[in-house]
Amino acid sequence: MADRRVVSGQHRKDSSSTSPSSPSHSIDSSNSSLDNVPGSVPRLSVSHHDGAGVPVRDEVPLLLGEKIEAVYQDIAFLCPFSSTGTGPIRGTLTITNYRLYFRPHQRENPVILDIPLGFVARVDKVGGARTPGDNYGLEIFCKDIRNLRFALSKVDGHPRKDIFESLTANAFPLSHSGELFAYTYREQYPGNGWSVYDQAEELRRLGLPNESWAISRANEKYQLCDTYPAVVGVPAMISSEELVEVAKFRSKGRIPVLSWLHPDSQASITRCSQPLVGMAGRRCREDERLVQNIMDANAQSHRIYIYDARPKVNAVANMAKGGGYESEDSYQNAEFVFLDI
C-alpha cells in the first residue's frame, strides 16, 4: 500500500572483543552485561580443545528457557575482516534454541559471534562430499545483509548434516513443528504493553478537540478500518455517516486522519490510502468534502498539497486494479505531487 500524506497549511514539506560480524557487544566469560540482566540465568560452561589438546572451558550466556541444542568442536569461521594470511578462525560453535554462539580458541581479541537465530534468513550447504578442493562447509545468510561462512573438513568427519539440521530446526522452528523462542522465554514487563501508547492521549497532546478538529470514535469497533486505531482525529465538520462513505472509497478503509498538527499555525499532516477511482474515474462527494474540510481547518491555508509516495506510472497502473489517485479537477484547491519513491 502506498504511503500517502495530505499536507494542509503554509508549511511544505564496545566491547574490545566485538567484531564487525557481531550484532551486539561480544560476551566474555569474565565480563558481561547479561550477568545483571533480570531474567538471565547462570552461564553454562562448554569445554573444547585449543588445538594443542589442552581442554578449555568457556561460558555460553543463556536466557531463561534457553537450552543448548548442539556443540561442535574445532569449527573454522571464515571471517571477512581477518588480516591477510591469518587464515580461518577456529573455535567452538554452539547452537541453542535462541542463538548461534561461536567462540574462537584464541584468547587475545577473540572474534565472538553471538547471533539470535531470528536474524537467520537462509542456511546453505557449500560444496559436496565429492567436490574437489577445500570449498566445503556452510554459509548462513542473515536478514541484516551479513553472510557467515564456516569451513568444515571432510576428512575429520565434521557432521555437516547435523549442523545444518540443527541450525534450520532452531532458526525456523515453525517449519519444523517447533515453537518460537519468545513463547518459551515469556519476558515479563512491569506494565501493560497495550497501554504504552494511547491514541486518545496523543490526540489530546496535539490539542484536540478544538474548533477545527475532533476526536472521532467512528472506528471504535474497527468497523471502518481494521488497521487504524479505535479513535482517530478528523475535521470537526465531518459526520460519522460521511466517514462510513469515505471508508468505502479508500483502499482498505484507510480514510484521511490526522497525524500531526502545528500548535500555532494549525498546519496539518493527514494520512490515507489511495482512492478507489478505477478506470471509470469514480468520485465520492463525502471524500471530496473531507479533503476540503482538512484545508478549511487551517484558516491561513488556501491550498492543500496531496503527496503520493509512488511514481505516477505506478498510480496510473493501479487504476486498472480499481485504485488510482485524486484528480485535481475533483478536489478544489488541491495540488498533487508524486514523490517517485
CORTA-V486643 format. One record per backbone hydrogen bond with DSSP energy under -1.0 kcal/mol. NH is the residue of the N-H (numbers start at 1). CO is the residue of the C=O. Records with the same first field share a line. If there is no record, write none. Layout:
NH->CO + CO
//
This chain:
5->307
6->270
7->305
8->268
18->15
22->19
28->31
35->32
36->33
37->34
40->37
41->62
44->60
46->58
48->56
50->54
56->48
58->46
60->44
64->39
66->63
69->95
70->95
72->93
75->91
76->151
77->89
78->149
79->77
82->79
86->83
89->77
91->75
92->103
93->72
94->101
95->70
96->99
97->67
100->115
101->94
102->113
103->92
105->90
112->17 + 110
113->102
115->100
117->98
119->116
120->117
121->141
122->141
124->139
126->137
131->128
136->134
137->126
138->150
139->124
140->148
141->122
142->146
143->119
145->142
148->140
150->138
151->76
152->136
158->153
160->158
163->159
164->160
165->161
166->162
167->163
168->164
169->165
170->166
171->167
172->168
175->172
176->173
178->173
183->180
185->181
186->182
195->192
196->193
202->198
203->199
204->200
205->201
206->202
207->204
208->203
210->213
214->234
216->232
220->217
222->219
228->225
232->216
234->214
236->212
238->235
243->239
244->240
245->241
246->242
247->243
248->244
250->246
251->274
253->250
254->251
255->253
257->271
258->233
259->269
260->269
262->267
266->262
268->8
269->260
270->6
271->257
272->4
273->254
276->249
277->275
278->323
281->278
282->277
288->284
289->285
290->286
291->287
292->288
293->289
294->290
295->291
296->292
297->293
298->295
301->298
304->333
305->7
306->335
307->5
308->337
309->3
315->311
316->312
317->313
318->314
320->317
321->318
322->319
323->318
331->327
334->331
335->304
337->306
339->308
340->310
341->309
//
